[in-house]
Amino acid sequence: MRYQTVVPGRFISRPNRFIAHVEIDGAVQVCHVKNTGRCRELLTPGAAVYLERAANPARKTQYDLIAVDKNGLLINMDAQAPNKVFGEWAEAGRFLPAPTRIRPEYTWEDSRFDFLLEDGDGPCFVEVKGVTLEEHGEVRFPDAPTQRGVKHLRGLMRAVEQGCRAAVFFVIQMKGAVCFRPNDAAHPAFGQALREAAAAGVSVLAYDCRVTPDSLELDAPVPALLSP
């Protein structure tokens, strides 16, 4: 996926989950943050960031904060990007070789999964999770408790029990990750649910991305280590 008009800036502060103060061309701008997660290890005062200029000049905030340079590692932090890049990847036949149907935001029983894909072997439900938390090459999810994420895993397990295929797909929004692990320190229940899902037959996949200030593209598999 590609962004349109991207400009560099310098992060100043984040008054709340939705906005940030960023210096752009010497002026302080109020920008929309396209990630409501904590991202405390990313958005540090003085950090180099990248922003997309809004296409609508009448919009209240004229910029969206989409990426940050963390000590030389460029990380995309747009929470909407993982579904977009997975959708492009699936359309290209990279997830299932010959999909006959790809439907985003598919409701099944009491769950709404990010994708339903179908081929000659029937349906496959996919839940996509973006990963931005990194330390010494190890990436983890989530960065905060997510009951919604646990619910998604339970739904995927039920789908497998009923004869469907299911996968949780972690989009690592950076390059160079050594391994992926569930973040038990932040939410032990998610880590436990992920292990139970894997044992029940849900595929657990993690892929890193090629990242530039104005693009994001899925690239290579990263080992998913699930042991506590």
N, C-alpha and C positions, 0 to 999 in steps of 0.2 A: 504494500500500500504506500501511497505517496501523499504528502501534504502539499499544500499550495505555497503561499508566501510565508517563509520561515525566517525569523530574525533572531540574532543572539541577544542575550540579556544577562543581568546579574541579579541573583535572588537576594532579596532584602529580608522579607518577613512573610508570615502566613497568618493573618488574623483569625481565620476560621478554615473549615474544610474546603470551602468553595473558591476562595480568592487568595491571591498572593500579591505582594508589592514587589515589583521588579523594576530595576533600572534598565531602560532601553534608550540608547543614544543620548545618555546624559540626563534623561527625564524619568521620574518615577511614574510607573503605570500600575493601575489596578488590573490584574489579569485573572481570568478564570482558570482554575486548576482542574484538569481533566482526570482527577483521581481523588476520591474522597478518603482514601486510606491515610494512615498516619505519615508514612514516608519521611520520618524524622531523620533517618540516616542519609537521605538524599537532599532534602531541602534545608541546607545549612547556610547561614549568612555568608554571602560572597560567592556562592557556588555559581558556576557558569550554567546557564539554562538556555533552552531554545523554545521559541514561541511561534505559533501560527497566527497570522493576522486574520481576523474575521472577515468573511466575504461581505457581510452586511454592515455598512458604515453606520447604521442607526443603532447597532447593538450596544448595550450598556457597557460591556467590557470588550475592548477591541482586540484582545489577544487571548489565546489559549496556551497555557504552559504544557508542553508535550514531552520534553526530554531534559535530562540533566547530566552534566559531566561530573562523575564521582571519582575524583583523584585519577583522571585520565581514562576512566571507563564510561563510555556513553550509554546511558540507560534511558530507554523510552518509558515514560510513566503515564501514558495515555490509557486509561482504563477501558476505553472503547476499542482500542487497537487490536487486542488479542483475538476477538471474535472476527474482526475484519480480515486479519492475515490468515487465520485458520480457514475462513470461508474461501478466500482466494486459493489457498493451498488445496482444499478439498475439491474445488471446481476444476483444478488442474489435474485431478486424479492422483494426488499424492497421498491421500488417506485411504480411500478405496480406489482400486485401479479403474473401475468402470461404473461409477455411480449412475443410477437411473433417476434419482431424485435427491435434492438437497434442500431441506427446509429449515430455516433458522427459527428460533423461538417456538419450539414445538411443544404443545401441551399433551401430556400423557398421564392419565390418572390424576393425582394431585400434584404432579411435578411439571414444571416448564423447563425443558432442557434447551441448551443453546442451539443444538442442531439435531435433526433427524436426517440420516443418510440411508439410502436404500440401493441395493444392487440385486443380483440374482440370488443372493443368500438371505434376503429379507432385510428387516430394519436394523439400524445401529444408532443408538442414542449417544450423543457426545456432549459432555459438559466441559467448557473451556475456562481455564483460570489463568490470569496473568500474574507473572512473578517478577517482582522488582527488588526483593530483599536479598542482598548478597553480602557475604563476608568471607574473605580469603578464598574466593572461587567457589564456595558452596552457596547455593541458592535455596531459599526456603519459602514455603507458603503454609499458612497465611501470615501476615504481619500483625494481625489483630484477630480476636475471636470472631468466628463466622458460623453462626447457627444455620444460616442459609446454605453454606457450603456443606455442612453435615447432612442437611435435608436432601441436597442434590445427590450425595453419595448413597444415601439410603434408597432413593428413587432408582438410581442406576442398578443397585443390587436387586431390587424387585423386578426390574426389567430382565435381568439375567435369569432370575428364577423362573420367569415366564417364557424363556426360550429366545429372548432377543439378545443381540450383542450390545455392549455398552463400553464406553471409555471415558476416562477423565484425562484431559489433555492440558498439560501445563505449558503455557507459552512463556518462555524465559525472555524477558524484553531487553536482552543484552547478549553479547558474544563472550565466549571464553569461560563459561561456567564449567566447573569440574564435575559437579554432581548436584542432584536435587534431593532434598529431604523435606518431609513434613515438619512444620515448625511446632514441635510439641511444647516448647516453652511458652509460646503465645496462646496455643489452643490445643491441649492434649486430646480433647474429644474429636477434633478433626483428624489428628494423626491416627487415632485408634480406628475411626471410621474408614479412613483411607486404607489401612491395613486389612480391615475386614472386607472392604470392597474388592481389593486385589485377591484375597483368598477365595471370594465368592465368584471370581471370574471376570470382574471388571478390569479392562486393560488400563494400566497406569502409564502414561507416556509423557515425556518431557523433551521439548526441543528448544534450542536456543535460536537467536535471531541475528541477522545482519542488520545493524542499526546505523543510520546516518541522521543528521539533524532533520532531514525532510523525508525519511523513508524507514520502513520496517518490513522485513521479509523473513519468514521461517527458514531455518537453515539445516541444522544437524541435531540428531538425537543426543540427549545427555542422560547418563545413568540415573535412574530413580532408585534411591536407597531408602527402603521403608522400615528397616529394623530400628527399634528405639535407640 
